[in-house]
Amino acid sequence: MNFQEILEKVEKYRIQYNNTLKDKIIEGMHQQIDEILQDTIEYKQSNDILTKIENYIDYFITSRIGGIFVLISLLSLILWITITGANYISEFLSNIFASIEVFLRNSSNLLRIPPTISSFLIDGIYKSLSMVVSVMLPPMAIFFPLFTFLEDLGLLPRIALNMDKLFKMVGAHGNQALTMMVGFGCNAAGVISTRIIKSPKERLIAIITNNFMPCNGRWPLLIMISTLFLAPLISESLNPLLGSLIAALALVASVIIGLFFTLIVSLGISKSLKSIPSFYILEIPPYRKPNLLRIIYTSIIDRTVFVLMRAVYMAIPAGAFVWFLNYFNLSTPIINFLTPFGKMFGLDGVIILSYIIALPANELVIPSLLMLYTNAKNFIDIEEFKSIYQILSTYGNWDWKIALSVMLFSILHNPCTTTILTIYKETKSIKWTAIATLLPLSIAFTVLFILNNLILKHL
Amino acid sequence: MDCQNCQIIKNIKNFTKIDYTIALVGNPNVGKSTLFNFLTGMNVKVGNWPGKTVTKIEGFFEFKVNQEKFVFKIIDLPGVYSIFSFTPEEEITRNFLFLGSYDIAIIILDATNLEKSLVLAFQVFEVTNKVILALNLVDEAKRKGIIIDVEKLQEKLKVPIIPIIAQTGYNVDNLIYKALSIIKGEIKVNPNKYTPPPELEKIIQDIQKEITEYYPEIKNHPFLRWIILRILEGDKIIIEMIKNKNLKTVEEKIKNKPILPIL
């Protein structure tokens, strides 16, 4: 019998057992181990109070309803604290930046610096820099430490365990929940973190869908829009704490929308790829006392400063670019050209252009939006605008419908170029990189088209 | 038979030859790296995420017993749950245990989760007889009310089991002492092998007959049954090896395999 015939024979046996030959082998092994353990191991009721408490907490968290309840309420709580706290720090920072701006303008007048150059430096570079810092730093400085705290506590792996059933249903890996949470910080980091998923198919799914989790470059925009436009929708003159609670819930809803699309896309990919066997065990680490110093270090130094510096580096060329567009009156024709396209999806030309400028980093959307809106109307005296809300509502004609569309676009659109490059590095495949880029973008446009033309139009 | 005059000397630098090689095997997070650090004194970060020790980590230590001295090399294999070679880590571990050169494999068991540990141990038993079991986290298990009859378990598995606490180094000297006795052949180990259900057994016999006809040299291979089981499971690497009638040929190919084989 030659080798091919032997393999055919094996195949015949496999078919005879409905392809469960492998399961049979593993099953037999487990049975043998169970028999051995039956009379060598004994489980006594532990009198250790800590163990009891751990068991109760685990029982609750890893139960389906309890787990989802804990997950949603924890996320809401963290976001609520973030929004409420960030408001104060943001205001404080913008006041400081505003007075520095006055100082800069006065000194450039005194030094007789030509207005073109001082405008380039102040309106172009300084403005975008200060906007990036004052809008982004506060939420990050609060959100990251809180998130790292939960991570350190050992809660997140339990949530992943809980999510396992949900992810299994769509052919993905339970650990994907963890990589998605890393994606909250940065999608590029989230893509790298998919290395904890060892089975190739599930890993690919996690890489492609990571983008549906809003990264920290998008959080500030989402927080800003939900605070400015969605919270007042329900409570015009309620107290600020309740307002930020509503904003937090809007954010949780947007995460759930992201999760929804993650699951759908996961299902699609897993169905379209040939099945590759996968086998894994999720395990729960012991609860640990969080190390406060390490939390502060990893969240402030590793994440906040790192991400902020990246944003600052990106903001300088982008600010300069927008300033040039405005200065040479190029922005208006580009915006006019893009407007009909944007309108189809409930957006406008400025939003589309901002997202094009923000391709390298999502952080740039806010400064680009504000600079393009103010200058597109040929309005030089920026002093008069007391708030971002006024800029967006007066010059962008933003209402809650546009705000909602921008939020959805922010969650669903393509990953930034850093993430795209990371995806290429991890998959080494142009095909999958292209899919990971274009699939979310087309989903974003499709969802917005349907939403605006079928639903929002009639409201 | 506790070792009275045993001593582990870590951080050794000047040694001329390596006497024996130990392979550390275990699930992720059972204290493999902790034991490794205790023995070698080398600064290896102990992580909590599965798959932290993806690269092969080696260290050295000296073991003094009475007047004799032995230099050990110790290899920290990646933490795995099985050696079915689904993942790069499993492949590394399996290929090393099956084809690599070492004098003994220390399998670390988690006393708080014995079943999961034994699933791996049983698979290791199938590819090598050079094994000893280290039952780690016995203190944690006691706290949780888990009582293990070590003597009885030892009898059933037919492999020596040494309870240890890797964190504090408790009983680790006895573990190495026992491992040394096995290496020297003073204690014979013949682990309790996996016995498949009867219906499977018939299939195994049939395929085994065909394979030994195709590749007669494999007839006396000590782990022929394991090879047959892998062929039945459709293990591509083993099938390739048998097809080429060479158990080592695929090794190089495995090393250069991309992370995402489907792409």
HADDOCK unambig.tbl for C-alpha pairs under 7 A between the chains (distance, minus, plus):
assign (segid A and resid 1 and name CA) (segid B and resid 214 and name CA) 7.00 0.50 0.50
assign (segid A and resid 2 and name CA) (segid B and resid 214 and name CA) 6.71 0.50 0.50
assign (segid A and resid 3 and name CA) (segid B and resid 214 and name CA) 6.99 0.50 0.50
assign (segid A and resid 3 and name CA) (segid B and resid 243 and name CA) 6.49 0.50 0.50
assign (segid A and resid 6 and name CA) (segid B and resid 210 and name CA) 6.72 0.50 0.50
assign (segid A and resid 10 and name CA) (segid B and resid 232 and name CA) 6.15 0.50 0.50
assign (segid A and resid 21 and name CA) (segid B and resid 233 and name CA) 6.59 0.50 0.50
assign (segid A and resid 22 and name CA) (segid B and resid 233 and name CA) 5.01 0.50 0.50
assign (segid A and resid 25 and name CA) (segid B and resid 196 and name CA) 6.85 0.50 0.50
assign (segid A and resid 28 and name CA) (segid B and resid 196 and name CA) 5.90 0.50 0.50
assign (segid A and resid 28 and name CA) (segid B and resid 197 and name CA) 6.48 0.50 0.50
assign (segid A and resid 29 and name CA) (segid B and resid 194 and name CA) 6.44 0.50 0.50
assign (segid A and resid 30 and name CA) (segid B and resid 119 and name CA) 6.93 0.50 0.50
assign (segid A and resid 33 and name CA) (segid B and resid 115 and name CA) 6.93 0.50 0.50
assign (segid A and resid 33 and name CA) (segid B and resid 118 and name CA) 6.99 0.50 0.50
assign (segid A and resid 36 and name CA) (segid B and resid 156 and name CA) 6.75 0.50 0.50
assign (segid A and resid 40 and name CA) (segid B and resid 148 and name CA) 5.84 0.50 0.50
assign (segid A and resid 40 and name CA) (segid B and resid 149 and name CA) 4.97 0.50 0.50
assign (segid A and resid 40 and name CA) (segid B and resid 152 and name CA) 6.12 0.50 0.50
assign (segid A and resid 40 and name CA) (segid B and resid 153 and name CA) 5.78 0.50 0.50
assign (segid A and resid 41 and name CA) (segid B and resid 147 and name CA) 5.70 0.50 0.50
assign (segid A and resid 41 and name CA) (segid B and resid 148 and name CA) 4.54 0.50 0.50
assign (segid A and resid 41 and name CA) (segid B and resid 149 and name CA) 6.16 0.50 0.50
assign (segid A and resid 42 and name CA) (segid B and resid 146 and name CA) 5.91 0.50 0.50
assign (segid A and resid 42 and name CA) (segid B and resid 147 and name CA) 5.04 0.50 0.50
assign (segid A and resid 42 and name CA) (segid B and resid 148 and name CA) 6.42 0.50 0.50
assign (segid A and resid 43 and name CA) (segid B and resid 145 and name CA) 5.84 0.50 0.50
assign (segid A and resid 43 and name CA) (segid B and resid 146 and name CA) 4.74 0.50 0.50
assign (segid A and resid 43 and name CA) (segid B and resid 147 and name CA) 6.25 0.50 0.50
assign (segid A and resid 44 and name CA) (segid B and resid 145 and name CA) 4.78 0.50 0.50
assign (segid A and resid 44 and name CA) (segid B and resid 146 and name CA) 6.14 0.50 0.50
assign (segid A and resid 45 and name CA) (segid B and resid 145 and name CA) 5.95 0.50 0.50
assign (segid A and resid 46 and name CA) (segid B and resid 143 and name CA) 6.87 0.50 0.50
assign (segid A and resid 46 and name CA) (segid B and resid 144 and name CA) 5.40 0.50 0.50
assign (segid A and resid 46 and name CA) (segid B and resid 145 and name CA) 4.50 0.50 0.50
assign (segid A and resid 48 and name CA) (segid B and resid 143 and name CA) 6.48 0.50 0.50
assign (segid A and resid 51 and name CA) (segid B and resid 144 and name CA) 6.28 0.50 0.50
assign (segid A and resid 196 and name CA) (segid B and resid 51 and name CA) 6.93 0.50 0.50
assign (segid A and resid 198 and name CA) (segid B and resid 87 and name CA) 5.59 0.50 0.50
assign (segid A and resid 199 and name CA) (segid B and resid 86 and name CA) 6.94 0.50 0.50
assign (segid A and resid 199 and name CA) (segid B and resid 87 and name CA) 6.42 0.50 0.50
assign (segid A and resid 200 and name CA) (segid B and resid 260 and name CA) 5.24 0.50 0.50
assign (segid A and resid 200 and name CA) (segid B and resid 261 and name CA) 6.92 0.50 0.50
assign (segid A and resid 200 and name CA) (segid B and resid 262 and name CA) 6.91 0.50 0.50
assign (segid A and resid 278 and name CA) (segid B and resid 86 and name CA) 6.88 0.50 0.50
assign (segid A and resid 427 and name CA) (segid B and resid 260 and name CA) 6.80 0.50 0.50
assign (segid A and resid 429 and name CA) (segid B and resid 263 and name CA) 6.67 0.50 0.50
